[in-house]
């Protein structure tokens, strides 16, 4: 049985337009299902909606270790109003890169996992424990039809699993000429809220001060000008202690000062633009996203509804968010939590050393780095089953290519060599995870 080239596999996956919404992942999942069944795997398709299936398959192991879960989503975000150098759904290989939507997030990772698993089957590998692969829909729109549906309705598919491999992590980044490989071990929690802002309404010809619109302006100004308090979580502490230890003096000493809450924001300012990217690692955050209010141009609205995208650090809950937010915006506004997706307060680091050691073997001198992700992933749902996800889709990237600049952006692409590197890393994990 021939193995599947991860590069060709990724090209084929990109050619399925699975932009979410609406997703329409069925054709892409069917393609994957056919590959797996032809390779001798038994598969199960599970769907909340018929045109949005999820796939689960298993490679049997020796029973010496709990099963390991590999999972990834095949839906992607929109390309509307983006200017691409090469078409986003053709998967062309140009100048050593595979171009297309999903190359990084996360059809590239899915291609690595699929190719590694099929190679294991072809070579007769019997891993320490079972390998469970789950191909998911709907991650980019919240995961309700994907991981959440599986966890809530088919938890038996994941019985006995302790560790999982998913997104984001394993892609190289550079600080002060040192090469780091972030491995995601935790993520911030979704805490979406709604603010109801009330005030006197009336005819648009009248002078109206202190109305809902004025209060909205005050609220937005306060959110713009004031941060929520700084917090040093265990994951963030480990992140920055690891970084500080790897950097030369005095850079390492400066980095370590970020772990003092009274100095956190001062030190982050010294980091310039990179400090803005790191700021959410130390704060619960809130962004105003949508506004609904008013029906006619000549009527002053008496109520405005403002959507707030809140993100909580591990170990904090909606009550903490409300208390911190009240301190900034005051008590006049009515606040309501619309959705909270909790995550474990502390990660289980039992597989971290195995993953870190593999990266150091493959790229001597590099520094594996535990990562707290700012964005939510399907890991939050598998966490409900007691499964610790590690973001681990390894990519050895050139220094001038920033993963985070290309995710969800125009000209998303991945080096051919990075796809092959990640496939080899995941295959080695299938051999060693027990």
Rosetta blueprint (number, residue, H / E / L):
1 X L
2 X L
3 X L
4 X L
5 X L
6 X H
7 X H
8 X H
9 X H
10 X H
11 X H
12 X H
13 X H
14 X H
15 X L
16 X L
17 X L
18 X L
19 X E
20 X L
21 X L
22 X L
23 X L
24 X L
25 X L
26 X H
27 X H
28 X H
29 X H
30 X H
31 X H
32 X H
33 X H
34 X H
35 X H
36 X H
37 X H
38 X H
39 X L
40 X L
41 X L
42 X L
43 X E
44 X E
45 X E
46 X E
47 X E
48 X L
49 X L
50 X L
51 X L
52 X L
53 X E
54 X E
55 X E
56 X E
57 X E
58 X E
59 X E
60 X L
61 X L
62 X L
63 X L
64 X L
65 X L
66 X L
67 X L
68 X E
69 X E
70 X E
71 X E
72 X E
73 X E
74 X L
75 X L
76 X E
77 X L
78 X L
79 X L
80 X L
81 X L
82 X L
83 X L
84 X L
85 X L
86 X L
87 X L
88 X L
89 X L
90 X L
91 X L
92 X L
93 X E
94 X E
95 X L
96 X L
97 X E
98 X E
99 X E
100 X L
101 X L
102 X L
103 X L
104 X L
105 X L
106 X L
107 X H
108 X H
109 X H
110 X H
111 X H
112 X H
113 X H
114 X H
115 X H
116 X H
117 X H
118 X H
119 X H
120 X H
121 X H
122 X H
123 X L
124 X L
125 X L
126 X L
127 X L
128 X L
129 X L
130 X L
131 X E
132 X E
133 X E
134 X E
135 X E
136 X E
137 X L
138 X L
139 X H
140 X H
141 X H
142 X L
143 X L
144 X L
145 X L
146 X L
147 X H
148 X H
149 X H
150 X H
151 X H
152 X H
153 X H
154 X L
155 X H
156 X H
157 X H
158 X H
159 X L
160 X L
161 X L
162 X L
163 X E
164 X E
165 X E
166 X E
167 X L
168 X L
169 X E
170 X E
171 X E
172 X E
173 X E
174 X E
175 X E
176 X L
177 X L
178 X E
179 X E
180 X E
181 X E
182 X E
183 X E
184 X E
185 X E
186 X E
187 X E
188 X L
189 X E
190 X E
191 X E
192 X E
193 X E
194 X E
195 X E
196 X E
197 X E
198 X E
199 X L
200 X L
201 X L
202 X E
203 X E
204 X L
205 X L
206 X L
207 X L
208 X L
209 X L
210 X L
211 X L
212 X H
213 X H
214 X H
215 X H
216 X H
217 X H
218 X H
219 X H
220 X H
221 X H
222 X H
223 X H
224 X H
225 X H
226 X L
227 X L
228 X L
229 X L
230 X E
231 X L
232 X L
233 X L
234 X H
235 X H
236 X H
237 X H
238 X H
239 X H
240 X H
241 X H
242 X H
243 X H
244 X H
245 X H
246 X H
247 X L
248 X L
249 X L
250 X L
251 X H
252 X H
253 X H
254 X H
255 X H
256 X H
257 X H
258 X H
259 X H
260 X L
261 X L
262 X L
263 X L
264 X H
265 X H
266 X H
267 X H
268 X H
269 X H
270 X H
271 X L
272 X L
273 X H
274 X H
275 X H
276 X H
277 X H
278 X H
279 X H
280 X H
281 X H
282 X L
283 X E
284 X L
285 X E
286 X E
287 X E
288 X E
289 X E
290 X E
291 X E
292 X E
293 X E
294 X L
295 X L
296 X L
297 X L
298 X L
299 X E
300 X E
301 X L
302 X L
303 X E
304 X E
305 X E
306 X E
307 X E
308 X E
309 X E
310 X E
311 X E
312 X E
313 X L
314 X L
315 X L
316 X L
317 X L
318 X H
319 X H
320 X H
321 X H
322 X H
323 X H
324 X H
325 X H
326 X H
327 X H
328 X H
329 X H
330 X L
331 X L
332 X L
333 X L
334 X E
335 X E
336 X E
337 X E
338 X E
339 X E
340 X E
341 X E
342 X L
343 X L
344 X L
345 X L
346 X L
347 X L
348 X L
349 X L
350 X L
351 X L
352 X H
353 X H
354 X H
355 X H
356 X H
357 X H
358 X H
359 X H
360 X H
361 X H
362 X H
363 X L
364 X L
365 X L
366 X L
367 X E
368 X E
369 X E
370 X E
371 X E
372 X E
373 X E
374 X L
375 X L
376 X L
377 X L
378 X L
379 X H
380 X H
381 X H
382 X H
383 X H
384 X H
385 X H
386 X L
387 X L
388 X E
389 X E
390 X E
391 X E
392 X L
393 X L
394 X L
395 X E
396 X L
397 X L
398 X L
399 X L
400 X L
401 X L
402 X L
403 X H
404 X H
405 X H
406 X H
407 X L
408 X L
409 X L
410 X L
411 X L
412 X L
413 X E
414 X E
415 X E
416 X H
417 X H
418 X H
419 X H
420 X H
421 X H
422 X H
423 X H
424 X H
425 X H
426 X H
427 X H
428 X H
429 X H
430 X H
431 X H
432 X H
433 X L
434 X L
